Amino acid sequence: MRFDKDGKRVRGKDIVTPFGKLDLGNKEEKEQYWGEVQQVEEARIRDAQRKYHARMSEKEREDAAKWVGHSRYLLDEE
């Protein structure tokens, strides 16, 4: 942390992220950063779903497919 001459904390405009340095004052950089975070999270979720599906029995897979179909219908998702 940095402090000014009056002892107040001074925040920088840059932060270091897993994807590199991010300028908090640049809207495009922030949007790109959150897009990258979203892609990583979606890939992580898909991978976990695949691994979970691989551990299921055939009966559990059928039940899960029915449940997902019904819930998507009720939520009006495609």
C-alpha positions, 0 to 999 in steps of 0.5 A: 500500500502507498500513502500520501503526505497526509497518511491517506491510502493512495490506490493505483490505477493498475492491478496485476491479474492472472492474465497480465496487468490491468489498467482500471481506468481503461473500460475496454481493458476491463471488459476484455479482462472480465470476458477472459475470466468468464471464458475460463469459468465456463470452461471450468464448469464444462470440464466439471460437468463432463467429469461428473457425467463420466462417473454416472451410471446409465440410469443416472444419465437418463434421469439427469437428461430428463431433469435437465429437459424438464427444468429448461422447459419450465425456465423457457430456455433453449 
